[in-house]
Amino acid sequence: MKHILDALVRITLFVLIIALWLWVLRQPLSDIVNLSLIAGGVFLMFPFAWFGRKLLDIKPTMSRATWITSFVHYAVVVLAGVAIIRAIKTHHDWSGWQLPVPTEVGILLVIVTGGATLLTVINLAAKGLGAPFAVALSRKLAVDWLYAWTRNPMVLATIALGLSLGIWFQSVLFVLWVLILFAPALLFLVKVYEERELEIRFGASYLEYKSRTPMLFPRKPGS
């Protein structure tokens, strides 16, 4: 019964987050507000990850890690989601150099990286019995399929998708936003917070998996 109630609460909260995203998408915001959301929203991921890690280390127990992770994930989902939505919506207003890449190439890259991102979600659901970020914490350690090649295939695919969108938009500034701010924020979250949280929840099995599998760039299992 507790698991059912927990799932209902998480689903309800995520539906509310989606409603917030849709509201943000429809708003005619000024350039200053857009810049604050696009840059500031991602930048705030750094202190949330750092603060979450401090809370974990005060009392590193499984139950405490679960609720702290829920808090951190919901905060990150809101901040990153709003930043991404406004960045995509306003990309045509960004001044700067234009990438000399055909639109068709960008669309192809978006399809490929979008499909890869979807595969990582399916992989986590099938092997970790979980869903990305705040939707549902994994109940098992996912170590097979894509997760056998890299510990963070979802992060890698998401960054690749962001870069693909920038190429599709032919926007140098969008690509730089992904490389300079968005990607570092995701990697900081993974390195500072999520690795510690997974160590607390899964113990020696995670440490063994971590020792043989690269953090980001794929490597053939067993090589």
C-alpha positions in Angstrom: 0.0 0.0 0.0 2.9 2.4 0.9 4.5 1.8 -2.6 1.2 2.5 -4.3 0.7 5.8 -2.4 4.3 6.8 -3.1 3.8 6.1 -6.8 0.6 8.2 -6.9 2.2 11.1 -5.1 5.2 11.0 -7.6 2.9 10.8 -10.6 0.8 13.7 -9.3 3.8 15.9 -8.7 5.2 15.1 -12.1 1.9 16.0 -13.7 2.0 19.3 -11.9 5.5 19.8 -13.2 4.4 19.2 -16.7 1.6 21.7 -16.2 4.2 24.2 -15.0 6.3 23.5 -18.1 3.3 24.1 -20.4 2.5 27.3 -18.6 6.1 28.5 -19.0 6.1 27.6 -22.7 3.1 29.8 -23.4 4.3 32.9 -21.6 5.5 35.9 -23.6 8.5 36.7 -21.5 11.0 39.6 -21.8 14.6 39.0 -22.9 15.9 39.6 -19.4 13.4 37.0 -17.9 14.3 34.5 -20.6 18.0 34.9 -20.0 17.5 34.5 -16.2 15.5 31.3 -16.8 17.8 29.8 -19.4 21.1 30.6 -17.7 20.0 31.0 -14.1 17.8 27.9 -14.0 20.7 25.7 -15.1 23.2 27.4 -12.9 21.1 26.7 -9.8 21.5 23.0 -10.4 25.1 23.4 -9.0 24.1 24.6 -5.5 21.2 22.1 -5.3 23.5 19.2 -6.1 26.1 20.5 -3.6 23.5 21.1 -0.9 22.0 17.6 -1.5 25.4 16.0 -1.1 26.0 17.8 2.2 22.6 16.5 3.5 23.5 13.0 2.4 26.8 13.0 4.2 25.3 14.2 7.5 23.6 10.8 7.9 24.2 8.5 5.0 21.3 6.0 5.4 19.1 4.4 2.6 15.8 6.0 3.8 17.4 9.4 4.1 19.0 9.1 0.7 15.6 8.3 -0.8 13.8 11.4 0.3 16.8 13.7 -0.2 17.1 12.4 -3.8 13.5 13.0 -4.4 13.9 16.6 -3.3 17.0 17.1 -5.4 15.5 15.5 -8.5 12.3 17.5 -8.4 14.3 20.7 -8.0 16.5 19.7 -11.0 13.6 18.7 -13.2 11.8 22.0 -12.6 14.9 24.1 -13.1 16.4 22.2 -16.1 13.0 21.7 -17.7 12.1 25.4 -17.6 15.6 26.4 -18.9 15.4 23.9 -21.8 11.8 24.9 -22.7 12.7 28.6 -22.9 15.9 28.0 -24.7 14.2 26.0 -27.4 11.3 28.4 -27.7 13.5 31.5 -28.0 16.5 30.1 -29.9 15.5 32.0 -33.1 16.0 35.3 -31.1 19.5 34.5 -30.1 22.0 36.6 -32.0 25.4 35.1 -32.9 27.1 33.0 -35.5 25.1 30.6 -37.6 26.4 27.1 -38.0 26.9 26.2 -41.7 25.2 22.8 -41.3 22.3 21.8 -43.5 19.0 21.6 -41.6 18.5 18.0 -42.8 21.7 16.9 -41.0 20.4 18.5 -37.8 17.1 16.8 -38.0 18.8 13.5 -38.6 21.0 14.0 -35.5 17.9 15.0 -33.4 16.1 11.8 -34.5 19.2 9.6 -33.7 20.0 11.2 -30.3 16.3 11.4 -29.4 16.0 7.7 -30.1 19.1 7.0 -28.0 17.6 9.0 -25.1 14.4 7.0 -25.3 16.4 3.8 -25.3 18.1 4.8 -22.1 14.7 5.4 -20.5 13.5 2.0 -21.6 16.8 0.4 -20.4 16.4 2.0 -16.9 12.8 0.9 -16.6 13.5 -2.7 -17.7 16.8 -3.3 -15.8 16.6 -0.7 -12.9 12.8 -0.8 -12.3 12.8 3.0 -12.3 12.2 6.1 -14.4 14.3 9.3 -15.0 14.7 11.7 -12.2 11.7 12.4 -10.0 9.3 10.0 -11.7 10.5 6.9 -9.9 13.8 6.0 -8.2 15.4 2.8 -9.5 14.8 -0.2 -7.2 17.7 -2.1 -8.8 21.1 -1.2 -10.0 20.9 -1.0 -13.9 24.2 -2.6 -15.2 23.1 -4.3 -18.4 22.6 -3.2 -22.0 23.5 0.5 -22.4 24.5 0.7 -18.8 27.2 -2.0 -19.3 29.0 0.4 -21.6 28.7 3.6 -19.5 27.3 4.4 -16.1 25.4 7.4 -17.4 24.0 6.7 -20.9 21.0 8.9 -20.2 23.2 11.9 -19.4 25.4 11.3 -22.5 22.3 10.9 -24.7 20.7 14.0 -23.3 23.8 16.1 -23.9 24.1 14.7 -27.4 20.4 15.6 -28.0 21.0 19.1 -26.8 23.9 19.6 -29.2 21.9 18.1 -32.0 19.1 20.6 -31.4 21.7 23.4 -31.6 23.0 22.0 -34.9 19.4 21.8 -36.2 18.8 25.4 -35.1 22.1 26.3 -36.8 22.8 28.2 -33.6 26.4 28.6 -32.3 25.1 30.2 -29.1 22.7 27.3 -28.4 25.6 24.8 -28.8 27.8 26.9 -26.5 24.9 27.0 -23.9 24.8 23.2 -23.9 28.6 22.8 -23.7 29.5 25.6 -21.3 26.5 25.5 -18.9 24.0 22.7 -19.4 26.4 19.7 -19.8 28.7 20.8 -16.9 25.6 21.2 -14.6 24.4 17.6 -15.4 27.9 16.2 -14.9 28.3 18.0 -11.6 25.0 16.6 -10.5 26.1 13.1 -11.4 29.6 13.3 -9.9 28.9 15.2 -6.8 25.4 13.9 -5.8 24.2 10.9 -7.7 27.4 8.8 -7.4 27.3 9.2 -3.6 23.5 8.6 -3.5 23.9 5.3 -5.5 26.7 4.2 -3.2 24.5 4.7 -0.2 21.5 2.9 -1.7 23.3 0.0 -3.5 26.6 -0.3 -1.5 29.3 -2.7 -2.7 27.5 -3.7 -5.8 27.6 -0.1 -7.1 31.2 0.4 -6.1 32.1 -2.8 -8.1 30.0 -1.6 -11.1 31.7 1.9 -10.8 35.2 0.3 -10.8 34.6 -1.5 -14.1 32.4 0.9 -16.1 33.3 4.4 -17.3 31.4 7.4 -16.0 30.4 8.8 -19.4 32.2 7.9 -22.6 31.3 4.3 -23.6 33.7 1.4 -23.4 33.1 -2.2 -24.5 32.2 -4.3 -21.5 35.1 -6.3 -20.3 37.7 -4.5 -22.2 
